[in-house]
């Protein structure tokens, strides 16, 4: 069982979360019309060995979407932050003060 | 072999006698016995028959590594096969049976297989029954017969009558094992102020201390054990769990443990679970799981009476049982000496100690001399003789690499020590590869990059006192890692024997043909391993699969290392390079019930009920599962069946009025200044232009252009939308909206809230729907002009506020009435009071489906994750004036292929025929393969008086207009000719909606 440090709830079993895919994908703006750009964002994925960023949804907890840094080789989790950039910045500020 | 109960000694309660049965005979034992110790005490030699050759098998060990005494315990629904008698705690009334023998383990006709054993070597079945020209058909035929003749016990086929449960725990330090290292580690951690859980697979704490005779410092091992156990049990920071096996270590410091709660009780309190699954999150884990003794592969080393030396010692000292009358101890290391001494002290005649080495350790040698046990150096066991049990042992002299057979020694017990294997399993679960240590002749735990510490014999530390130090060090390491003050850990080095082991894996003598077993449970011999190597199975993993070495209940705990050593020798490379197979959880077998816990039967998944659940049941509703929800299926009158009831209900809706519970629809509040813009991006059609007080049907796509879900969006106010989803996709859509807002479009000022549970909803449908509403709804002008189709109004019903939208799934004049969930029943009752007198009905899911199929509305069967807007005939809904998710990829060339499967309607050519969902649509000239499409939804149409259906077919209506297709149903065995028609069977113009 992975243990994911949710920034809102604390460290929890991964069974409380659902995996939300690769968090390194640069999603096109909704108005993007180039099919190639969409094709790459939707279908092409790297399969990195080592540290990786991925989305996890704390679906049975606070329901927040998180960016989790996980090593795909060792399953070691380096950290987790809110996926929403404003929330992440807010928590960073709070931690700094 | 002729065991008996010693007059004294052991940790059994001799003041009490308990009765048990084995193979139909009655025996007696004492509390504190295992089934194996009680059988040995009763003189039972043959406990089972072997897997392949039906050879007699007895007790070989005293623990979970047992590969001989596998029995079936219990009867009826509580029959457990392949249970190790050595790990079964005796209780009054225990019933056990030997396995794999007919008519009995003592006289087994299947033993004839042993006579032909030279014809069934490793891989025999595969080579003979599979391969070129024979095919899998032949294999499947033979396999049945093979399975019958080779096998183990049979499981019960009845439902499991016991309950199981799951428990979650957190601790600072988890200690697996309670031997000298485990007890000391737990105490060290507790003294540092940490919360500790100690798990011990045995029913008594102490591990090897339960039979050890080597003193711990000034103390006897028994006194030391009692003092430590008492200290731990006194501490409120320590939880001691006997009968609990740490079966696996997982990511994040999580351990899986199995606690056997009632297996040892004659009459368990009925509310107790049989087994309990512990999921423990530990900050630090100490693996103090000990070591397992190995046997030596000599001739007939599987005969009842051949036993691990330490097991014989434990029967004598822990259980007060002599495993034989005259013993020979055969060893290649120092530990055999203590076994010989303890057996002799217990009153068993020790005829000789065979040491493969040329010298003896000094202290023990003197002790043996004093007792009068002759030591024979450079001597190894060659072959045991005796049909049902050992009667004598032939020994051999070792000169260099050769062994020359010598004399026979009369004996009924051969106590063997071929060295020790640390239990590296739990460390291996964490990805630490075991490392072979030549000087200890053992695989040692490899380095671990996690807070997991191996202590005691599991780390290859053999002396009891060193194990204690090792445990103390591990406890201190854990304490310091958690920021507690603890002394600098002093780690004892592995080993501890005064003379080095000289490993004897196998004893081969020219002309001696008796089988030498490596893995008795699977009947794998040393010859099988050499054969596998000759045939090219050179890696440890291949060897395992080909010979079955190390499979089944014991997972090669005793035999694996011997097998690897013989493979290494055959391949001419060191054992270290041969490596081991991968150890995976579980360490010992785990019952499936334990893993299921309470999650079975009605608790397999949560049950969701609508606020009107009770109300429906009171009106005779037959309920059905819709995902997690319970929904009314139909409301039978006067003994109606489903087919009659739903047709009546649907007909009544179209002819008058009906009420249907729609509370299960997913409901999401989408609020905020950018809510309209957000919905514009999510749905294919536009919502920012929707006026307040209006609703609109919407469809959303996935990024890849496939339809995700459909539903309605009600605009309550400028910044306040109420979105409904399909029942099945409610959770998916909510998570999707949250994802978009948090990860992709954080700039949008929108909040989404799940309100499915907050609202109870009823659909009121049919030409008389307005009359029903008029009777009960207050504060809304229901006239067509004031409340047109797709309008939303707030009012009151049954004293509660309500929200009404004029929407239709059935194609009739219809409304959805929503009230706060607590008022659901009152709303229902009020609507029903108005509907019943005018001939209204309650209609369930089946009639709802019939009505929507008649209208050609798509549902989950059609929104199956493969269909696009165009496939479903909804392409016209897509806005061209704003971007939305999935718009670019829905235009992929592949989706525009003329042969795409598209939504159509079907009717049987012979209107009397019945249709089946799931049938394959084929062209009449080619009814085969995947066909041209498939039937997604069917119903009997009350309006048309015959069966109709929705289907997806290549090319859609254009390609099939005026053509016949065959709905082929090979599973249910019916082919029906169908006409392909437009998917709108009733009121295609939609005039009724506006009635």
HADDOCK unambig.tbl for C-alpha pairs under 7 A between the chains (distance, minus, plus):
assign (segid A and resid 1 and name CA) (segid B and resid 250 and name CA) 5.92 0.50 0.50
assign (segid A and resid 1 and name CA) (segid B and resid 251 and name CA) 5.01 0.50 0.50
assign (segid A and resid 1 and name CA) (segid B and resid 252 and name CA) 6.20 0.50 0.50
assign (segid A and resid 1 and name CA) (segid B and resid 254 and name CA) 6.19 0.50 0.50
assign (segid A and resid 2 and name CA) (segid B and resid 251 and name CA) 5.34 0.50 0.50
assign (segid A and resid 2 and name CA) (segid B and resid 252 and name CA) 5.24 0.50 0.50
assign (segid A and resid 3 and name CA) (segid B and resid 252 and name CA) 5.41 0.50 0.50
assign (segid A and resid 30 and name CA) (segid B and resid 883 and name CA) 6.18 0.50 0.50
assign (segid A and resid 30 and name CA) (segid B and resid 884 and name CA) 6.33 0.50 0.50
assign (segid A and resid 30 and name CA) (segid B and resid 885 and name CA) 6.56 0.50 0.50
assign (segid A and resid 31 and name CA) (segid B and resid 883 and name CA) 5.25 0.50 0.50
assign (segid A and resid 33 and name CA) (segid B and resid 888 and name CA) 6.12 0.50 0.50
assign (segid A and resid 35 and name CA) (segid B and resid 888 and name CA) 5.94 0.50 0.50
assign (segid A and resid 35 and name CA) (segid B and resid 889 and name CA) 6.39 0.50 0.50
assign (segid A and resid 42 and name CA) (segid B and resid 703 and name CA) 6.75 0.50 0.50
assign (segid A and resid 42 and name CA) (segid B and resid 704 and name CA) 6.68 0.50 0.50
assign (segid A and resid 65 and name CA) (segid B and resid 739 and name CA) 6.46 0.50 0.50
assign (segid A and resid 65 and name CA) (segid B and resid 742 and name CA) 6.61 0.50 0.50
assign (segid A and resid 83 and name CA) (segid B and resid 742 and name CA) 5.94 0.50 0.50
assign (segid A and resid 83 and name CA) (segid B and resid 743 and name CA) 5.50 0.50 0.50
assign (segid A and resid 84 and name CA) (segid B and resid 742 and name CA) 4.60 0.50 0.50
assign (segid A and resid 84 and name CA) (segid B and resid 743 and name CA) 5.72 0.50 0.50
assign (segid A and resid 84 and name CA) (segid B and resid 746 and name CA) 6.06 0.50 0.50
